[in-house]
Amino acid sequence: MQISSMHFKERAHDKLHDAKLQHNLQKIKGKFVAHRKASLVELDDFEATRDAGAAIRQRALDNLDVWLEMFEANAKARGATVLWAETPAEINKLVLEIAFRHGVRKIIKSKSMVSEESALDHAIEGAGLEVVETDLGEYILQINGYEPPSHIVGPALHKSKEEVSELFHRKHGTPRKNGVEELCLEARQVLRKHYLTADMGISGGNFFVAETGSVVLVTNEGNATLTTTLPRVHVAISGIEKIVPTLEDVATLMRLLPRSATGQSISNYVDVLTGTKGDGEFQGAEHMYFILVDSGRTSVLASDVREALRCIRCGACMNHCPVYQNVGGHSYGWVYPGPIGSILTPMYVGLENAQDLPAASTFCNQCGVVCPVKIPLPDLQRKLRDAAFERGLRPWRERAGLRLWAWFARHPRLYGITSALGVRALRGMAGRDGMIRRLPFGGGWTAERDMPAPAGRTFRELYRTHRVKDGR
C-alpha cells in the first residue's frame, strides 16, 4: 500500500469537499457510538474491566520476549510452524515461499491489517497466483481496484449501498439490487466457490495466545472460519504485539473488544485455532504457519509512545473522533487511520513521512476516554508533535512563532501587556456581527471559517479582579 501520509492536509481538504463521501460519513456518524453506549450497560463495572484489559496488554508488552518464546514453543508442539518477519517485504517473501512449497494456486484471505502494511495481495498476484479477499468490505475494495480500507473494523464504510450495488452489477454482471441483504447474498454466492477451491487461507490474528500457541479470530461474517479450516494450508499473520499470555486474558479482552468495536456483547464468530488437523478430525488445516511481524514494533516498544502497542484494533477512537468523522480514513494516507493511526503511522513509516498526523487532533480526548485498554492517545500525539518540532520537521514560520510565544511566556509582565494589545487588535478586526473573516498570518484558518472575536476581558484581567474581591 502506497504511503501518502505526508499529504494529509491536501487529502483532508479534498475529502471535506467530496459531497458523496460527506453524505456517506453523515449516515454512519454516531451509529457505532450509540451501539457501544448501549452495550456497556451490560457490564457491572466497565471501568474495572478497562483497567483489567489495560493491565493484560501492558503485562504482555513488558515481557514480550518471554511470551513470544512461549508462544513459539507451544505452537510448534502442536504441529504449527512459527516464522518471523522483520520487514513488510519479508512477510511477502515468506508467504510466497509457503505457497510454492505446497503447490498453491489460489489463496483466500480474511481480514489482516498487517498484510495491508506489506501490500501482500499485490505480491501474490505479481507471483502469478490468485488471491481473493473474503471479508465483505475487503472484497468490495479488492474488486474496486484495490481501494485502501478506510476503517479498521469496516473497511468500506465510506461507500453507500448504491455504490456497492453498481459495483457488483459492473463486476458480476448481475442486475442492480437495492437491499443490503440482497447484496450480501450475492457476495456469498460469488465467494462460496472460492472457499471450496482454495489451496491456502490467510488470516490475521486478533490475539496470539502464549500458553496454548493458538490464534484467536473475532469476526461477524463467518468468512474467517471458512478461510482457516477449508484450505489445506493456513497462514496466520500478525504483529508481535498481539501476544497475550493466557486464554483467561482473552476472555477478559473479549468483554471489551466487541462492545468497543460494534456494540455487540459478543461477535458472531470467535475462532480459537490451535495446531494442525489431527487424526480423525474433520476440519482444520493440514499445514499451519504463524508469521509474527516486527516491522517497526520493537522501535515503538523502546520509545516513549510504547503504550500505543496496547491497541486491540476495535476502532472506537475513530468512531468518536471529530477529525476522522469529517475527513474519513483515506485522508490519513496509510493502513491505520484515526487517532491510533496518527501515532502508529509516524512510528512505522517515519515521522518525517507523516508529521501532520499527530497534529490532526483537537485534543478533546474523546479517543482516550473510550479506548478499552486506556491508551492515552492525546498524550502520545503531543509527544510526537514535540518530536517533530525538535527535529525541525515543522514549517519554519510555525517554529519561529512558537519560539516567539515561548519567549513572551517566560516574561510574564510583557506577556500580559502583549496579550491585552492583541485582544484589542482582534476586536478591531471584527465586523458588526463580531466575527473575524480575515486574519493576518492565519489565512489557513479564516479561509474556511469565520472566527469570533474575543469577548470580554482577558484571563489576567479577570484573575486580577477576583483576587481583589477575595482580598488577596
C-alpha positions in Angstrom: 0.0 0.0 0.0 1.4 3.3 -1.0 2.2 5.7 1.8 0.8 9.2 1.2 0.5 10.4 4.9 2.7 13.3 4.2 -0.1 14.8 2.1 -2.7 14.7 4.9 -3.7 18.4 4.7 -4.3 18.2 0.9 -6.2 14.9 1.2 -8.3 16.1 4.1 -9.2 19.3 2.2 -10.3 17.2 -0.8 -12.4 14.9 1.4 -14.1 17.8 3.1 -15.3 18.9 -0.4 -16.3 15.4 -1.6 -20.1 15.6 -1.4 -20.6 11.9 -1.9 -18.2 11.0 0.9 -19.6 13.6 3.3 -23.1 12.2 2.7 -21.9 8.6 3.5 -20.0 9.8 6.6 -23.1 11.5 7.9 -25.1 8.3 7.5 -22.7 6.3 9.7 -21.8 9.0 12.2 -22.9 8.2 15.6 -24.1 4.6 14.9 -21.1 2.9 16.4 -21.2 5.4 19.3 -24.8 4.6 20.1 -24.3 0.9 19.9 -21.3 1.0 22.1 -23.0 3.0 24.7 -26.0 0.6 24.8 -23.8 -2.5 25.2 -21.7 -1.1 28.1 -24.7 -1.2 30.5 -24.4 -5.0 30.5 -21.1 -4.8 32.4 -21.3 -4.4 36.1 -18.2 -2.3 36.2 -16.9 -1.3 32.8 -14.1 0.9 34.2 -12.7 -2.0 36.2 -12.9 -4.2 33.1 -10.9 -1.5 31.2 -8.3 -1.5 34.0 -8.0 -5.2 33.7 -7.7 -5.1 29.9 -5.1 -2.4 30.0 -3.1 -4.4 32.6 -3.3 -7.6 30.5 -2.0 -5.8 27.4 0.7 -4.0 29.4 1.9 -7.2 31.1 2.3 -8.7 27.6 4.3 -5.8 26.4 6.5 -5.6 29.5 7.7 -9.2 29.0 7.1 -9.5 25.3 10.2 -11.6 24.6 9.1 -14.2 27.2 5.6 -14.5 25.9 6.8 -14.7 22.3 9.2 -17.6 23.1 6.5 -19.4 25.0 4.1 -18.9 22.1 6.6 -20.3 19.6 7.3 -23.4 21.8 3.7 -24.2 22.3 2.7 -23.6 18.7 5.4 -25.9 17.5 4.4 -28.6 20.0 1.0 -28.6 18.3 2.3 -29.0 14.8 2.5 -25.4 13.6 5.5 -23.7 12.1 6.4 -20.3 13.5 8.2 -17.8 11.3 9.5 -14.2 11.9 9.3 -11.2 9.6 11.3 -8.1 10.4 10.1 -6.0 7.4 7.0 -5.9 5.1 9.0 -7.4 2.3 9.8 -10.4 4.4 6.1 -11.0 5.1 5.5 -11.3 1.3 8.6 -13.4 0.8 7.6 -15.9 3.5 4.0 -16.2 2.2 5.2 -16.9 -1.3 7.7 -19.5 -0.2 5.0 -21.3 1.7 2.7 -21.1 -1.3 5.3 -22.5 -3.7 6.3 -25.2 -1.2 2.7 -26.6 -1.1 1.9 -26.1 -4.8 -0.7 -23.4 -4.1 -2.5 -21.8 -6.9 -5.5 -20.0 -5.2 -5.4 -18.1 -1.9 -8.3 -16.8 0.1 -7.9 -14.2 2.8 -9.8 -13.0 5.8 -9.1 -9.5 7.1 -5.5 -8.8 8.0 -4.3 -5.3 8.7 -0.7 -6.4 8.8 -1.0 -7.8 5.2 -2.1 -4.3 4.2 1.2 -2.9 5.5 3.1 -5.2 3.1 0.6 -4.9 0.2 0.5 -8.7 0.2 -2.2 -9.1 -2.3 -0.2 -7.3 -4.9 2.8 -9.5 -4.2 0.7 -12.6 -4.5 -0.8 -11.6 -7.9 2.7 -10.5 -9.0 3.9 -14.0 -8.5 1.1 -15.4 -10.8 -1.2 -16.7 -8.0 -4.8 -15.9 -7.5 -5.9 -14.2 -4.2 -9.5 -13.4 -3.1 -10.5 -11.3 -0.1 -13.4 -12.8 1.7 -14.3 -10.1 4.3 -17.2 -8.3 2.6 -15.7 -4.9 3.0 -12.3 -6.0 1.8 -13.8 -7.9 -1.1 -15.7 -4.7 -2.2 -12.4 -2.8 -2.1 -10.5 -5.5 -4.0 -12.9 -5.7 -6.9 -12.9 -1.9 -7.0 -9.2 -1.8 -7.9 -7.7 -2.5 -4.5 -9.1 0.7 -3.0 -7.5 1.1 0.5 -9.6 0.4 3.6 -11.0 3.5 5.4 -11.7 1.9 8.8 -10.2 -0.9 10.9 -13.5 -2.6 11.5 -15.5 -1.6 8.5 -13.0 -1.2 5.6 -15.7 0.0 3.1 -17.8 2.2 5.5 -17.1 5.2 3.1 -19.3 3.5 0.4 -23.1 3.6 0.2 -25.2 0.5 -0.7 -26.0 2.2 -4.0 -22.3 2.4 -4.9 -21.8 -1.3 -3.9 -24.8 -2.2 -6.0 -23.4 -0.5 -9.0 -20.0 -2.1 -8.4 -21.5 -5.6 -8.2 -23.6 -5.0 -11.3 -20.5 -4.0 -13.2 -18.1 -6.7 -11.9 -20.5 -9.7 -11.5 -22.8 -8.9 -14.5 -25.9 -9.1 -12.3 -28.9 -6.9 -12.0 -28.7 -3.9 -9.7 -30.0 -4.7 -6.2 -31.5 -2.2 -3.7 -31.2 -4.1 -0.4 -28.2 -4.8 1.8 -29.4 -8.4 2.4 -29.5 -9.0 -1.4 -26.0 -7.6 -1.8 -24.7 -9.8 1.0 -26.3 -12.9 -0.5 -24.8 -12.1 -3.9 -21.3 -11.7 -2.4 -21.8 -15.0 -0.5 -22.8 -16.8 -3.7 -19.7 -15.5 -5.5 -17.3 -16.3 -2.7 -18.6 -19.8 -1.9 -16.8 -21.3 -4.9 -13.5 -19.8 -3.8 -13.8 -21.3 -0.3 -14.2 -24.7 -1.9 -11.4 -24.5 -4.4 -8.7 -22.5 -2.5 -5.4 -24.2 -1.6 -4.4 -21.7 1.1 -6.1 -19.5 3.6 -4.5 -16.4 5.1 -5.8 -14.7 8.2 -4.8 -12.0 10.6 -4.9 -12.6 14.3 -6.8 -10.6 17.0 -4.7 -12.4 19.6 -1.9 -14.9 19.7 -2.1 -16.9 22.9 1.2 -17.8 24.5 0.1 -20.6 26.8 -1.5 -22.6 24.0 0.1 -21.5 20.8 -3.3 -20.5 19.4 -4.6 -17.7 17.2 -7.9 -16.1 18.1 -10.1 -14.6 15.3 -13.1 -12.4 16.0 -15.5 -11.9 13.1 -19.1 -11.4 12.2 -19.4 -12.9 8.8 -18.0 -16.4 9.3 -15.5 -15.9 6.5 -12.6 -16.4 8.8 -13.8 -19.8 9.9 -14.1 -21.0 6.3 -10.8 -19.4 5.3 -8.9 -21.1 8.0 -10.5 -24.6 8.1 -11.3 -25.5 4.5 -8.0 -25.0 2.7 -5.2 -27.4 3.5 -2.7 -24.6 4.4 -3.4 -21.8 6.9 -1.1 -18.9 7.4 -1.9 -16.5 10.3 -0.1 -13.2 10.1 0.0 -10.6 12.9 2.3 -8.2 14.7 4.3 -9.4 17.7 2.4 -7.0 20.0 -0.8 -9.2 19.6 0.6 -11.7 22.1 -1.5 -12.3 25.2 -0.3 -14.6 28.0 -3.4 -16.8 28.6 -6.8 -17.8 27.3 -8.2 -16.3 30.5 -6.8 -13.0 29.4 -8.5 -13.4 26.0 -11.8 -13.9 27.9 -11.4 -10.6 29.6 -10.4 -8.8 26.5 -13.4 -10.2 24.7 -15.6 -8.4 27.1 -14.1 -5.2 25.7 -13.4 -5.8 22.0 -16.8 -6.5 20.5 -18.5 -3.8 22.6 -16.0 -1.2 21.7 -15.9 -2.2 18.0 -19.5 -2.8 17.0 -21.5 -2.5 20.2 -22.1 -6.3 20.5 -21.9 -8.3 23.6 -20.0 -11.0 21.6 -19.1 -11.3 17.9 -21.0 -13.8 15.8 -17.9 -15.9 15.4 -14.9 -16.4 17.7 -12.4 -18.9 16.4 -9.6 -20.3 18.6 -7.3 -22.3 16.3 -4.6 -24.4 17.7 -2.2 -26.6 15.7 -2.9 -28.7 12.6 -5.8 -31.1 11.9 -5.4 -34.3 13.9 -6.2 -37.9 13.1 -10.0 -38.3 12.7 -10.7 -34.6 12.7 -13.0 -33.3 10.0 -12.0 -29.6 9.9 -8.7 -27.8 10.1 -5.6 -27.1 8.1 -3.1 -29.9 7.3 -0.3 -27.3 7.5 -0.4 -24.3 9.8 2.0 -21.4 9.8 2.3 -18.3 12.0 4.2 -15.3 10.8 5.0 -12.9 13.6 5.8 -9.4 12.3 8.1 -6.7 13.8 8.1 -4.1 11.1 8.9 -1.2 13.5 7.1 -2.6 16.6 10.2 -3.1 18.7 11.2 0.5 17.9 7.8 1.6 19.2 8.2 -0.6 22.3 11.5 1.2 23.0 10.0 4.6 22.5 8.0 7.0 24.8 4.8 6.1 22.8 5.0 2.4 23.6 1.5 2.4 25.2 0.1 2.6 21.6 1.0 -1.1 21.2 -1.7 -2.0 23.7 -4.2 -1.3 20.9 -6.7 -4.2 20.2 -7.9 -2.7 16.9 -11.5 -2.0 17.9 -11.8 1.3 16.1 -13.6 3.1 19.0 -11.1 6.0 18.8 -12.1 6.6 15.2 -15.8 6.3 15.8 -15.6 9.1 18.4 -13.0 11.4 16.8 -14.4 14.6 15.3 -11.5 14.8 12.8 -11.9 11.3 11.5 -15.7 11.7 11.3 -15.3 14.7 9.0 -12.4 13.7 6.7 -12.7 9.8 6.6 -10.0 7.2 6.8 -8.4 7.8 3.4 -7.1 11.2 4.4 -4.6 9.6 6.7 -2.8 8.0 3.8 -1.9 4.6 5.1 -3.2 1.5 6.8 -4.2 2.9 10.2 -6.4 6.0 10.3 -7.9 8.0 13.1 -6.2 8.8 16.5 -4.3 5.5 16.8 -3.1 5.8 13.2 -1.8 9.3 14.0 0.6 7.6 16.4 1.3 4.2 14.7 1.8 5.5 11.2 4.6 8.1 12.0 6.3 5.4 14.1 6.1 2.7 11.4 6.8 4.8 8.3 8.9 7.6 9.8 7.7 10.9 11.4 9.1 12.8 8.5 6.6 11.0 6.2 3.6 11.6 8.5 4.3 14.7 10.6 0.8 16.2 10.1 -1.0 13.2 11.6 -0.2 13.9 15.2 -1.4 17.4 14.6 -4.8 16.1 13.2 -6.4 16.3 16.6 -8.5 18.7 18.6 -7.1 17.1 21.9 -10.7 16.7 23.0 -9.7 13.3 24.4 -12.8 11.5 23.3 -10.5 8.8 21.9 -8.7 8.4 25.2 -11.9 8.2 27.2 -13.4 5.4 25.1 -10.2 3.4 24.4 -10.9 0.0 26.0 -7.3 -0.5 27.1 -6.8 3.1 28.2 -4.2 4.2 25.7 -3.6 8.0 26.5 -3.9 8.9 22.8 -3.7 12.7 23.1 -0.6 12.5 25.3 1.1 10.3 22.8 0.1 12.6 19.9 1.6 15.5 21.9 4.9 13.7 22.3 5.1 13.2 18.5 4.3 16.8 18.0 7.2 17.7 20.3 9.5 15.4 18.4 8.5 16.9 15.0 9.2 20.4 16.4 12.6 19.4 17.9 13.7 17.7 14.7 12.9 20.8 12.7 10.2 19.0 10.6 7.5 21.6 11.1 7.4 24.7 8.9 9.9 27.4 9.9 7.1 30.0 10.4 5.4 27.7 12.9 8.7 27.0 14.7 9.5 30.7 14.8 6.0 31.6 16.1 6.2 29.0 18.9 9.7 30.2 19.9 8.5 33.8 20.0 5.5 32.8 22.1 7.7 30.8 24.4 10.0 33.9 24.9 7.0 36.0 25.8 5.7 33.3 28.2 8.9 33.5 30.1 8.4 37.2 30.6 5.0 37.4 32.4 4.6 41.2 32.6 5.5 41.7 28.9 3.2 38.7 28.0 0.3 40.3 29.8 0.8 43.6 28.0 1.1 42.0 24.6 -2.0 39.7 25.2 -4.1 42.7 26.1 -3.0 44.6 23.0 -3.6 41.5 20.9 -7.1 41.1 22.2 -7.9 44.7 21.4 -6.5 44.3 17.9 -8.6 41.2 17.2 -11.7 43.1 18.3 -10.9 45.8 15.9 -10.8 43.3 13.0 -14.3 42.0 13.7 -17.3 43.1 11.7 -20.6 44.3 13.1 -21.6 40.7 13.9 -18.5 40.2 16.0 -16.9 37.8 13.5 -13.4 38.0 12.0 -13.4 37.0 8.4 -9.7 37.6 7.5 -6.9 37.0 10.0 -3.3 38.2 9.3 -0.9 35.2 9.4 -3.9 33.0 9.9 -5.3 32.6 6.5 -5.4 28.8 6.8 -8.0 29.2 9.5 -10.2 32.0 8.1 -10.1 30.7 4.6 -12.7 28.0 5.6 -14.5 29.6 8.6 -15.2 32.8 10.3 -13.6 33.4 13.7 -15.4 35.0 16.6 -13.6 38.0 18.1 -12.6 37.7 21.7 -15.3 38.8 24.1 -14.9 40.5 27.5 -11.7 40.8 29.4 -8.5 38.8 29.3 -7.9 36.0 31.7 -5.3 38.1 33.6 -7.8 40.9 34.0 -10.5 38.6 35.3 -8.0 36.9 37.6 -6.9 40.2 39.0 -10.5 41.2 39.7 -11.2 38.0 41.6 -8.0 38.5 43.7 -9.2 42.0 44.7 -12.7 40.6 45.6 -11.1 37.9 47.7 -9.0 40.4 49.5 -5.7 38.9 48.3 
